[in-house]
Amino acid sequence: MIKNLYLLTFLTLLSLCSCHNKNSKKTLKLSHGLDVNHSVHLAMLKMGEELYKKSNGTLSLEIYPNQQLGTERQNIELLQIGSLDMTKVSAAIENFNPKMKIFGFPYLFKDRDHAFRVLDGPIGKELLQGSAKYRIIGLGYYDAGSRNFYTKDRPIKKPEDLQGLKVRVMESVTDIAMVKSLGGSPTPISWGELYTSLQQGVVDGAENNLPSFHLSRHYEICKYFSLNQHTVRPDILIVGTSTWNRLNKQEQKWLQDSVDASVKYQRNLWKKAEEDALIAIKKAGVTVFRPDKQPFIEKTSAIYDACQDQELLSLVQQIKNTK
């Protein structure tokens, strides 16, 4: 009788625990360094809405913008030890997954459509999945347009104009090599410190896409923007493997489907964000140049010639052959 009572009590507790686990709510923490008006942040809000809806409220997203939880590199390290669930990265990812250096190769893509065919195809998917051995899983690519030079004291109309200028770059060996090949002096500085660095003369200029230049208010200091379009670096959404493995198959699908919906949403926002940024910076007194890209292409070809990594060179060829 007593044994049966113990057994009944044990089974009841087990049932209650199972119900609790089944219906338990999980909150995923996502950190990034962008402004709250940036299309990527807006897409993340969309992702959070989709995730909450698909999971019937059992999965939710908590977003920390503007480098509240650290730089890109710091966020990746937090992911790897399981202290953060998700983050958005750009160049910093190549310090963890060497194959991601491919996005720092200048003038790699013919145009934006070509870039999307690569990113959304087998090459892009393989790059996302290939990060798993570094305790990172790639979930999708947001559109970050093309990167361009902007400066304080003189415009960049040709590569020679970069001679002697200190140019802020991301923490990326390919970005450093790219600026060096054009005659500039590359200076890695975190995004959150760049406004002050420009203001104080630590650097003479930087490089980024139009919306980031606008939303960061760097146009208040830099009055020359050159649309030379040297690289096309996507913003990559990643999740830590420790977080991914804590989710069951259904939860993983909800998350991936929500990411896919947010990627589509963000790419639709991006074109207008670029157009609006161009209008706004011109209104703020920035002179915009569209230099001949050929001299830049010729100068930066040295990066391809110097590359000794056969895997990367093979990847370059695959990308260029993508129809």
C-alpha positions in Angstrom: 0.0 0.0 0.0 2.8 2.4 1.0 4.9 1.3 -2.0 1.9 2.0 -4.3 1.4 5.4 -2.7 5.1 6.3 -3.3 4.9 5.1 -6.8 1.7 7.2 -7.4 3.4 10.2 -5.9 6.5 9.7 -8.1 4.5 9.3 -11.3 2.5 12.4 -10.4 5.6 14.5 -9.9 7.1 13.1 -13.1 4.0 14.1 -15.0 4.0 17.6 -13.5 7.7 18.0 -14.5 7.0 16.8 -18.0 4.2 19.3 -18.3 6.4 22.1 -17.0 9.2 21.3 -19.4 6.7 21.0 -22.3 5.2 24.4 -21.6 8.2 26.2 -20.3 9.0 29.6 -21.9 12.4 30.5 -23.3 13.8 33.9 -23.9 16.7 34.3 -26.4 19.0 37.2 -26.0 20.2 38.8 -29.2 22.9 41.6 -29.2 24.1 43.8 -32.1 25.9 47.1 -32.6 23.4 48.9 -35.0 21.1 51.8 -34.4 17.4 51.0 -33.5 16.3 52.7 -36.8 18.5 50.4 -38.9 16.7 48.0 -41.2 18.5 45.0 -39.6 17.2 46.0 -36.1 13.7 46.5 -37.6 14.0 43.0 -39.1 15.0 41.6 -35.8 11.9 43.0 -34.2 9.9 41.3 -37.0 11.8 38.1 -36.2 10.8 38.4 -32.6 7.1 38.8 -33.5 7.2 35.8 -35.8 9.0 33.6 -33.2 6.5 34.5 -30.5 3.6 33.9 -32.8 4.9 30.6 -34.2 5.7 29.2 -30.8 2.5 30.4 -29.2 4.4 32.5 -26.8 6.9 29.8 -25.6 9.8 31.4 -27.4 10.6 35.1 -27.3 13.4 37.4 -28.3 15.1 40.1 -26.2 17.2 42.5 -28.3 20.1 44.6 -27.1 21.2 47.1 -29.9 23.9 49.8 -30.0 26.7 47.6 -28.6 25.0 47.4 -25.2 26.6 44.0 -24.6 29.9 44.6 -26.3 31.6 44.7 -29.7 31.0 42.1 -32.4 34.1 40.1 -31.4 33.0 40.2 -27.7 29.5 39.0 -28.7 30.8 36.1 -30.6 33.0 35.1 -27.7 29.9 35.3 -25.4 28.0 33.1 -27.9 30.8 30.5 -27.8 30.6 30.2 -24.0 26.8 30.2 -23.9 26.4 33.6 -22.2 24.6 35.1 -25.2 22.2 33.4 -27.6 22.4 35.3 -30.9 24.2 38.2 -32.5 24.7 40.0 -35.8 28.2 40.0 -37.2 30.1 41.3 -40.2 33.9 41.2 -40.6 34.6 39.9 -37.0 33.3 36.5 -38.0 36.4 35.8 -40.1 38.5 35.7 -37.0 36.6 32.7 -35.9 35.7 31.0 -39.2 38.6 31.7 -41.7 36.4 30.9 -44.8 34.3 34.0 -44.0 37.3 36.1 -45.1 35.9 35.6 -48.6 33.5 38.5 -48.0 36.4 40.9 -47.5 37.7 40.2 -51.0 37.2 43.4 -53.0 35.0 43.5 -56.1 34.2 39.8 -55.7 30.5 40.1 -56.9 29.3 41.4 -60.2 26.3 43.1 -58.6 23.8 42.7 -55.9 21.7 40.0 -57.7 24.9 38.0 -58.1 25.7 38.4 -54.4 22.2 37.1 -53.4 22.5 34.1 -55.8 25.7 33.2 -54.0 24.4 33.9 -50.4 21.1 32.1 -50.9 22.6 29.2 -52.8 24.8 26.2 -51.9 28.0 28.3 -51.3 26.2 30.7 -48.8 24.5 27.8 -47.0 27.8 25.9 -46.7 29.5 28.9 -45.2 26.8 29.3 -42.6 26.9 25.6 -41.7 30.7 25.5 -41.7 30.8 27.7 -38.6 29.4 24.9 -36.4 32.9 23.6 -35.5 33.6 27.0 -34.0 30.5 26.7 -31.7 28.6 29.1 -34.0 25.7 28.4 -36.4 24.8 30.8 -39.2 21.1 31.4 -39.7 20.9 33.9 -42.5 22.3 36.9 -44.4 20.9 40.4 -44.1 21.6 42.9 -46.9 24.3 45.4 -46.0 24.8 46.8 -49.5 28.2 47.9 -50.6 30.9 49.5 -48.6 32.5 52.8 -49.6 35.0 55.4 -48.4 34.1 58.6 -46.5 36.5 61.2 -45.4 36.9 64.5 -43.5 39.3 66.7 -45.5 39.5 65.5 -49.0 37.4 63.4 -51.4 38.4 59.9 -52.6 38.1 60.0 -56.4 40.9 57.7 -57.2 43.1 55.2 -55.2 45.9 57.8 -54.9 43.6 60.0 -52.8 43.9 57.5 -50.0 47.7 57.9 -49.8 48.7 58.6 -46.2 45.2 58.7 -44.9 44.3 56.9 -41.6 41.2 54.9 -42.5 39.1 53.1 -39.9 38.5 49.4 -40.8 36.8 46.6 -39.0 38.8 43.9 -37.2 39.6 42.1 -40.5 42.8 41.0 -42.1 41.2 41.4 -45.6 40.0 44.9 -44.9 43.4 45.9 -43.6 45.0 44.4 -46.7 42.5 46.2 -49.0 43.2 49.6 -47.5 46.9 49.0 -47.7 46.7 48.0 -51.3 45.1 51.4 -52.0 47.8 53.3 -50.2 45.9 54.1 -47.0 46.8 53.4 -43.4 44.2 50.9 -42.0 43.3 51.5 -38.4 41.0 49.0 -36.6 38.5 50.7 -34.3 35.3 49.4 -32.8 32.1 50.9 -34.4 31.0 52.4 -31.1 34.2 54.4 -30.8 34.4 55.6 -34.4 32.4 58.9 -34.1 34.8 60.2 -31.3 37.8 58.9 -33.2 36.8 60.9 -36.3 36.1 63.9 -34.2 39.4 63.8 -32.5 41.4 63.1 -35.6 42.5 59.6 -34.6 41.4 58.6 -38.2 40.9 60.7 -41.3 38.0 58.6 -42.6 36.3 55.2 -42.7 34.4 52.9 -44.9 30.9 51.6 -44.7 27.5 51.5 -46.4 25.2 54.5 -46.8 22.6 53.8 -44.1 25.3 53.1 -41.5 27.0 56.4 -42.4 23.8 58.2 -42.1 22.4 56.6 -38.9 25.7 56.9 -37.1 25.7 60.6 -37.9 29.3 60.4 -39.2 28.1 62.9 -41.9 28.4 65.5 -39.2 32.2 65.2 -39.4 32.9 63.6 -42.8 31.7 65.7 -45.7 32.9 63.5 -48.6 31.4 60.2 -49.5 32.7 58.1 -52.4 30.5 55.4 -53.9 33.5 53.2 -55.0 31.7 50.0 -53.7 34.9 48.1 -52.8 33.2 45.2 -50.9 29.8 43.6 -50.4 29.7 42.3 -46.9 26.4 40.9 -45.7 25.3 41.2 -42.1 25.3 37.6 -40.8 22.9 36.4 -38.0 24.4 33.7 -35.9 23.4 31.6 -32.9 25.6 29.8 -30.4 25.7 26.0 -30.7 25.0 25.7 -27.0 21.7 27.6 -27.5 20.8 25.8 -30.7 21.3 22.4 -29.0 19.1 23.4 -26.1 16.2 23.9 -28.6 14.2 20.9 -29.7 13.6 20.2 -33.4 10.3 22.1 -33.4 11.8 25.1 -31.7 14.8 25.1 -34.1 12.3 25.2 -37.0 10.4 28.0 -35.5 13.6 30.0 -35.1 14.9 29.3 -38.6 11.5 30.1 -40.2 11.4 33.4 -38.2 14.9 34.3 -39.3 14.0 33.6 -43.0 10.9 35.8 -42.7 13.0 38.6 -41.2 15.7 38.3 -43.9 13.1 38.7 -46.6 11.6 41.7 -44.7 14.9 43.4 -44.2 16.0 43.1 -47.8 12.8 44.8 -48.9 13.6 47.7 -46.5 17.2 48.0 -47.6 16.8 49.7 -50.9 14.6 52.5 -49.5 17.1 52.8 -46.6 19.9 53.5 -49.1 17.8 56.0 -51.1 16.7 57.8 -47.9 20.3 57.9 -46.6 21.6 59.4 -49.8 19.0 62.1 -49.8 19.6 62.9 -46.1 23.4 63.1 -46.3 23.3 65.4 -49.3 20.9 67.6 -47.5 23.3 67.7 -44.6 26.1 69.1 -46.9 27.9 65.9 -47.8 29.4 65.8 -51.3 28.8 62.4 -52.9 31.2 61.1 -55.7 30.8 58.2 -58.0 34.4 57.5 -59.0 35.5 55.2 -61.8 35.8 51.8 -60.1 38.4 50.3 -62.5 41.5 51.9 -60.9 40.3 50.5 -57.5 39.7 47.1 -59.0 43.2 47.1 -60.5 44.9 48.2 -57.3 43.1 45.7 -55.1 43.8 42.8 -57.4 47.1 42.4 -55.4 45.0 40.9 -52.6 44.0 38.0 -54.9 47.6 37.6 -56.1 49.0 37.5 -52.6 46.4 34.9 -51.3 48.1 31.5 -50.5 44.9 29.9 -49.2 43.9 27.4 -51.9 40.5 26.8 -50.3 39.7 30.6 -50.4 41.0 30.8 -54.0 38.8 27.9 -55.0 35.8 29.6 -53.3 36.6 32.8 -55.2 36.4 30.9 -58.5 33.1 29.1 -57.5 31.6 32.5 -56.7 32.8 34.1 -59.9 31.3 31.1 -61.8 27.9 31.4 -60.1 25.3 32.2 -62.7 
